[in-house]
Amino acid sequence: MAEWMRQQLEAHIQVAEKGEALLPALREVGKVLCDAFAERGILYTFGNGGSAADAQHFTGEIIGHYKRDRRPLGAVTLSTDPTTMTCIANDYSYDDVFARQVAGLARPGDVVAAFTTSGRSANIVSALEAAKAAGATTVLFGGGDGGPAREFADYALLSPSTTTPRIQEFHTFMLHVLSEIVDAWADGDEEYAL
């Protein structure tokens, strides 16, 4: 195996080992999600680039299912509607593409989850701020120190890395753990009781 490949794998393993410290926070966010879904709340997700793909992945696991056949739950990814996004970007600013949607959709009892590797994108920060103003619970999937976005996060799930690939790899792990918690809850599995 090429040395650079081994280095990538070792870096991935180091992040995963450090990530064990996030398991209690994942459990807590899992409970927040289940409580929201119990009251017919909606999960809104968003991100830019690869983080938009992660946001869409999470929504798919929630509204579809992860591993169990269970009822659908309410989830929407705000980066998947090009008409709305380009309308807002054109008429206002790209910095507003998520905040304006959050302001129009999110309510108390909903959960708004942002995916970002840096926590510095203006459209992410403003959307989390709008979610807080709307009374929704905010979750930040970030990395490093969370950047300015952390200020508006009720729950900060920060991958223990500052390298984009490692951050995103751990985001996938976290969204899968949360999807398993939600699936089990929706299926009435007591083994996963929160």
Secondary structure, 3 states (H helix, E strand, C coil): CCHHHHHHHHHHHHHHHHHHHHHHHHHHHHHHHHHHHHCCCCEEEEECCHHHHHHHHHHHHHHCCCCCCCCCCCEEECCCCHHHHHHHHHHCCHHHCCHHHHHHHCCCCCEEEEECCCCCCHHHHHHHHHHHHHCCEEEEEEECCCHHHHHHCCEEEEECCCCHHHHHHHHHHHHHHHHHHHHHHHHCCHHHCC
